[in-house]
Amino acid sequence: MQVEKIKKYVRGQDLPITWQKEMNIQPQKFFTVILKEINVNDCDIDIDGSLMPPENEISENLIKAVAASEESLKKGDFVDCSSDAERDALFDSIWSDGSE
């Protein structure tokens, strides 16, 4: 990737409204904006339209953790809470130190 343009001292109010909302930007603060050209052919596009980095930039540990998580789900190693009360009881039991 190559830096295309750097713009310093940009007021928050001058940034796109979607950025302001997404990053909770205060209008009076200043920012540096760095625009980089990305070859879309090098990236996958997620279901929601977000660009995903090339696979070679994804950590091996993350790939292994996701694979292990998928296997765990296939085995049925999960808990399905149907209410807030069940969820709260589950976390209470996990976080309790057993001294009760």
N, CA and C of each residue as an Amber inpcrd file, in Angstrom:
protein
   300
   0.8300000  -1.1790000   0.0000000   0.0000000   0.0000000   0.0000000
   0.8740000   1.2410000   0.0000000   0.3970000   2.2290000  -0.6850000
   1.1610000   3.4460000  -0.8350000   0.3320000   4.6230000  -0.3230000
   0.9540000   5.5030000   0.4410000   0.2460000   6.6750000   0.9420000
  -0.0570000   7.5910000  -0.2290000  -1.3060000   7.9400000  -0.3670000
  -1.7250000   8.8240000  -1.4490000  -1.7310000  10.2790000  -1.0060000
  -2.2850000  10.5260000   0.2020000  -2.3970000  11.9030000   0.6420000
  -2.4970000  11.9530000   2.1600000  -1.8250000  12.9400000   2.7590000
  -1.9200000  13.1750000   4.1970000  -2.4800000  14.5840000   4.3770000
  -3.5410000  14.6880000   5.1340000  -4.1580000  15.9840000   5.4020000
  -4.1390000  16.1930000   6.9050000  -3.4140000  17.2130000   7.3600000
  -3.2970000  17.4960000   8.7950000  -4.2570000  18.6090000   9.1940000
  -4.5810000  18.6180000  10.4950000  -5.4130000  19.6500000  11.1010000
  -6.7890000  19.7520000  10.4540000  -7.4400000  18.6140000  10.3600000
  -8.8040000  18.5760000   9.8400000  -9.7510000  18.5840000  11.0380000
 -10.6770000  19.5180000  11.0690000 -11.6460000  19.5740000  12.1710000
 -12.5990000  18.3910000  12.0680000 -13.0030000  17.8860000  13.2380000
 -13.9400000  16.7740000  13.2780000 -15.2150000  17.0540000  12.5120000
 -15.6700000  18.3110000  12.5690000 -16.9020000  18.6780000  11.8810000
 -16.7610000  18.6110000  10.3630000 -15.5290000  18.5940000   9.8580000
 -15.3050000  18.5380000   8.4190000 -15.1520000  17.1120000   7.8900000
 -15.1280000  16.1370000   8.8010000 -15.0260000  14.7350000   8.3920000
 -16.4050000  14.2200000   8.0040000 -16.4570000  13.1620000   7.2130000
 -17.7620000  12.5980000   6.8300000 -18.5820000  12.2330000   8.0700000
 -19.8710000  12.4710000   7.9760000 -20.7600000  12.2610000   9.1250000
 -20.7340000  10.8040000   9.5920000 -20.5460000   9.8630000   8.6660000
 -20.4830000   8.4500000   9.0690000 -19.2650000   8.1930000   9.9340000
 -18.1410000   8.8440000   9.6400000 -16.9370000   8.7010000  10.4640000
 -17.1830000   9.3140000  11.8340000 -17.8130000  10.4920000  11.8430000
 -18.0750000  11.1810000  13.1060000 -18.8950000  10.3000000  14.0410000
 -19.9270000   9.6680000  13.4960000 -20.7850000   8.8200000  14.3200000
 -20.0530000   7.5450000  14.7330000 -19.3730000   6.9040000  13.7900000
 -18.7090000   5.6280000  14.0640000 -17.6150000   5.7640000  15.1120000
 -16.8770000   6.8740000  15.0680000 -15.7390000   7.0490000  15.9660000
 -16.0240000   8.0250000  17.1000000 -17.2880000   8.4680000  17.2140000
 -17.6880000   9.3990000  18.2640000 -16.7650000  10.6220000  18.2830000
 -16.6320000  11.2310000  17.1270000 -15.7110000  12.3600000  16.9520000
 -16.3450000  13.6480000  17.4540000 -15.5700000  14.4130000  18.2040000
 -16.0290000  15.7180000  18.6640000 -15.7150000  16.7410000  17.5720000
 -16.6970000  17.5700000  17.2010000 -16.5390000  18.4810000  16.0630000
 -15.3900000  19.4650000  16.1850000 -15.0310000  19.8870000  17.4150000
 -14.0080000  20.9180000  17.5890000 -12.5800000  20.3690000  17.5940000
 -12.4200000  19.0420000  17.6800000 -11.0730000  18.4560000  17.7250000
 -10.4680000  18.3950000  16.3250000  -9.1290000  18.3580000  16.2840000
  -8.4160000  18.2810000  15.0140000  -7.8800000  16.8700000  14.7960000
  -7.7830000  16.4700000  13.5410000  -7.3310000  15.1280000  13.1750000
  -6.3740000  15.2040000  12.0080000  -5.5560000  14.1510000  11.8750000
  -4.7400000  13.9520000  10.6830000  -5.3640000  12.7970000   9.9200000
  -5.6430000  13.0290000   8.6590000  -6.2750000  12.0120000   7.8250000
  -5.2340000  11.5080000   6.8330000  -5.0490000  10.1960000   6.8150000
  -4.1130000   9.5700000   5.8830000  -4.9290000   8.6960000   4.9390000
  -4.8990000   9.0240000   3.6640000  -5.6190000   8.2520000   2.6700000
  -4.6490000   7.3200000   1.9670000  -4.9990000   6.0400000   1.9550000
  -4.1640000   5.0420000   1.3020000  -4.9700000   4.3480000   0.2220000
  -4.3070000   4.0460000  -0.8480000  -4.9600000   3.3120000  -1.9200000
  -4.8990000   1.8260000  -1.5900000  -6.0410000   1.1590000  -1.6940000
  -6.1000000  -0.2750000  -1.4280000  -6.6050000  -0.9630000  -2.6810000
  -5.8970000  -2.0000000  -3.0880000  -6.3420000  -2.7840000  -4.2240000
  -7.4230000  -3.7310000  -3.7230000  -8.6590000  -3.4960000  -4.1440000
  -9.7830000  -4.2960000  -3.6690000  -9.6020000  -5.7640000  -4.0380000
  -8.8660000  -6.0660000  -5.0670000  -8.6330000  -7.4600000  -5.4530000
  -7.7900000  -8.1990000  -4.4300000  -7.0590000  -7.4570000  -3.5860000
  -6.2320000  -8.0720000  -2.5510000  -7.0070000  -8.3280000  -1.2690000
  -8.2510000  -7.8830000  -1.2070000  -9.0450000  -7.9860000   0.0140000
 -10.3240000  -8.7580000  -0.2560000 -10.7930000  -9.4120000   0.7820000
 -12.1090000 -10.0400000   0.7240000 -13.1120000  -9.0320000   1.2540000
 -14.3420000  -9.1550000   0.8100000 -15.3850000  -8.2740000   1.2970000
 -16.3000000  -9.0840000   2.2030000 -16.4800000  -8.5960000   3.4210000
 -17.2980000  -9.2690000   4.4260000 -18.7750000  -9.1590000   4.0520000
 -19.6050000  -9.8950000   4.7520000 -21.0440000  -9.9180000   4.4900000
 -21.6430000  -8.5130000   4.5600000 -21.1610000  -7.6970000   5.5070000
 -21.7180000  -6.3520000   5.6700000 -21.0700000  -5.3220000   4.7470000
 -20.2110000  -5.7720000   3.8320000 -19.5760000  -4.8670000   2.8790000
 -18.2450000  -4.3210000   3.3300000 -17.7920000  -4.6940000   4.5320000
 -16.5080000  -4.2300000   5.0480000 -15.3700000  -4.9590000   4.3420000
 -14.2900000  -4.2360000   4.1260000 -13.1140000  -4.8670000   3.5290000
 -12.3810000  -5.6810000   4.5720000 -12.0050000  -6.8810000   4.2320000
 -11.2220000  -7.7450000   5.1070000  -9.7800000  -7.7130000   4.6000000
  -8.7990000  -7.7700000   5.4940000  -7.4010000  -7.7540000   5.0460000
  -7.0680000  -9.0610000   4.3360000  -6.0050000  -9.0370000   3.5220000
  -5.5750000 -10.2750000   2.8740000  -5.2520000 -11.3330000   3.9260000
  -5.4290000 -12.5830000   3.5660000  -5.2430000 -13.6740000   4.5240000
  -3.8380000 -13.6960000   5.1100000  -2.8260000 -13.3060000   4.3110000
  -1.4530000 -13.3360000   4.8160000  -1.2010000 -12.2800000   5.8970000
  -2.1380000 -11.3370000   6.0920000  -1.9920000 -10.3290000   7.1350000
  -2.7640000 -10.6910000   8.4040000  -3.4580000 -11.8310000   8.3800000
  -4.2220000 -12.2660000   9.5460000  -3.3350000 -13.1640000  10.3990000
  -3.3270000 -12.9170000  11.6850000  -2.4850000 -13.6470000  12.6250000
  -2.7920000 -15.1430000  12.6100000  -1.7540000 -15.9500000  12.6520000
  -1.9120000 -17.4100000  12.7270000  -2.6740000 -17.8010000  13.9930000
  -2.4060000 -17.0920000  15.0930000  -3.1040000 -17.3860000  16.3460000
  -4.6070000 -17.1630000  16.2070000  -5.0060000 -16.0980000  15.5060000
  -6.4180000 -15.8320000  15.3040000  -7.0530000 -16.9180000  14.4380000
  -6.3680000 -17.3280000  13.3920000  -6.8760000 -18.3850000  12.5150000
  -7.0750000 -19.6710000  13.3020000  -6.1000000 -20.0210000  14.1500000
  -6.2120000 -21.2330000  14.9670000  -7.3530000 -21.1220000  15.9690000
  -7.5100000 -19.9400000  16.5740000  -8.5750000 -19.7440000  17.5620000
  -9.9530000 -19.8500000  16.9080000 -10.1020000 -19.3030000  15.7230000
 -11.3850000 -19.3840000  15.0200000 -11.6850000 -20.8290000  14.6400000
 -10.6810000 -21.5490000  14.1440000 -10.8690000 -22.9570000  13.7820000
 -11.2670000 -23.7780000  15.0160000 -10.6070000 -23.5340000  16.1480000
 -10.9390000 -24.2560000  17.3820000 -12.3560000 -23.9190000  17.8330000
 -12.7440000 -22.6650000  17.6970000 -14.0870000 -22.2470000  18.0740000
 -15.1360000 -22.9180000  17.1930000 -14.8700000 -23.0090000  15.8980000
 -15.7990000 -23.6700000  14.9810000 -15.9470000 -25.1470000  15.3210000
 -14.8440000 -25.7880000  15.6530000 -14.8980000 -27.2010000  16.0470000
 -15.6990000 -27.3830000  17.3330000 -15.5040000 -26.4810000  18.2800000
 -16.2240000 -26.5340000  19.5430000 -17.7320000 -26.3950000  19.3140000
 -18.1110000 -25.5060000  18.4110000 -19.5330000 -25.3420000  18.0970000
 -20.1020000 -26.5930000  17.4440000 -19.3320000 -27.2120000  16.5460000
 -19.7880000 -28.4350000  15.8810000 -20.0210000 -29.5520000  16.8940000
 -19.2010000 -29.5940000  17.9480000 -19.3320000 -30.6180000  18.9820000
 -20.4990000 -30.3180000  19.9250000 -21.0090000 -29.1050000  19.8650000
 -22.1050000 -28.7330000  20.7680000 -21.6300000 -28.1650000  22.0790000
 -20.3780000 -27.7250000  22.1390000 -19.8150000 -27.1590000  23.3740000
 -20.1810000 -25.6720000  23.4970000 -21.4490000 -25.4180000  23.7410000
 -21.8760000 -24.0380000  23.9390000 -23.1020000 -24.0230000  24.8280000
 -23.4370000 -22.8510000  25.3100000 -24.6070000 -22.6920000  26.1640000
 -25.5440000 -21.7220000  25.4700000 -26.8070000 -22.0930000  25.3850000
 -27.8140000 -21.2380000  24.7660000 -28.7160000 -20.6940000  25.8590000
 -28.6040000 -19.4030000  26.1350000 -29.4300000 -18.7630000  27.1570000
 -30.6410000 -18.1260000  26.4760000 -31.8300000 -18.4850000  26.9380000
 -33.0430000 -17.9720000  26.2980000 -33.5960000 -16.7210000  26.9690000
 -32.9850000 -16.2980000  28.0460000 -33.4600000 -15.0790000  28.7140000
 -32.2820000 -14.3720000  29.3840000 -32.5240000 -13.1250000  29.7440000
 -31.4970000 -12.3550000  30.4530000 -31.1930000 -12.9820000  31.8120000
 -32.2100000 -13.5070000  32.4540000 -32.0140000 -14.1270000  33.7730000
 -31.1100000 -15.3560000  33.6660000 -31.3160000 -16.1730000  32.6210000
 -30.4470000 -17.3480000  32.4160000 -29.0140000 -16.9150000  32.1380000
 -28.8660000 -15.8760000  31.3240000 -27.5220000 -15.3710000  31.0100000
 -26.8350000 -14.8720000  32.2710000 -27.5650000 -14.0900000  33.0780000
 -26.9870000 -13.5640000  34.3150000 -26.5940000 -14.6890000  35.2740000
 -27.4490000 -15.7110000  35.3810000 -27.1490000 -16.8520000  36.2590000
 -25.9150000 -17.5980000  35.7630000 -25.7840000 -17.7360000  34.4460000
 -24.6070000 -18.4030000  33.8770000 -23.3300000 -17.6580000  34.2410000
 -23.3170000 -16.3420000  34.0380000 -22.1110000 -15.5700000  34.3330000
 -21.8400000 -15.5110000  35.8320000 -22.8920000 -15.4640000  36.6240000
 -22.6950000 -15.4990000  38.0850000 -22.0070000 -16.7990000  38.4950000
 -22.4320000 -17.9170000  37.8840000 -21.8180000 -19.2060000  38.2380000
 -20.3740000 -19.2920000  37.7370000 -20.1020000 -18.6810000  36.5980000
 -18.7340000 -18.7050000  36.0660000 -17.8070000 -17.8520000  36.9320000
 -18.2880000 -16.6720000  37.3300000 -17.4390000 -15.7460000  38.0700000
 -17.3850000 -16.0120000  39.5590000 -18.2740000 -16.8470000  40.0620000
 -18.2370000 -17.0920000  41.5020000 -16.9680000 -17.8590000  41.8530000
 -16.4380000 -17.6040000  43.0310000 -15.1920000 -18.2430000  43.4380000
 -15.4330000 -19.5580000  44.1830000 -16.7060000 -19.9830000  44.2760000
 -17.0240000 -21.2490000  44.9110000 -17.0560000 -21.1920000  46.4350000
 -16.9260000 -20.0050000  47.0190000 -16.8840000 -19.8920000  48.4770000
 -18.2820000 -19.7370000  49.0890000 -19.2980000 -19.6950000  48.2540000
 -20.6610000 -19.4850000  48.7640000 -21.2790000 -20.7540000  49.2620000
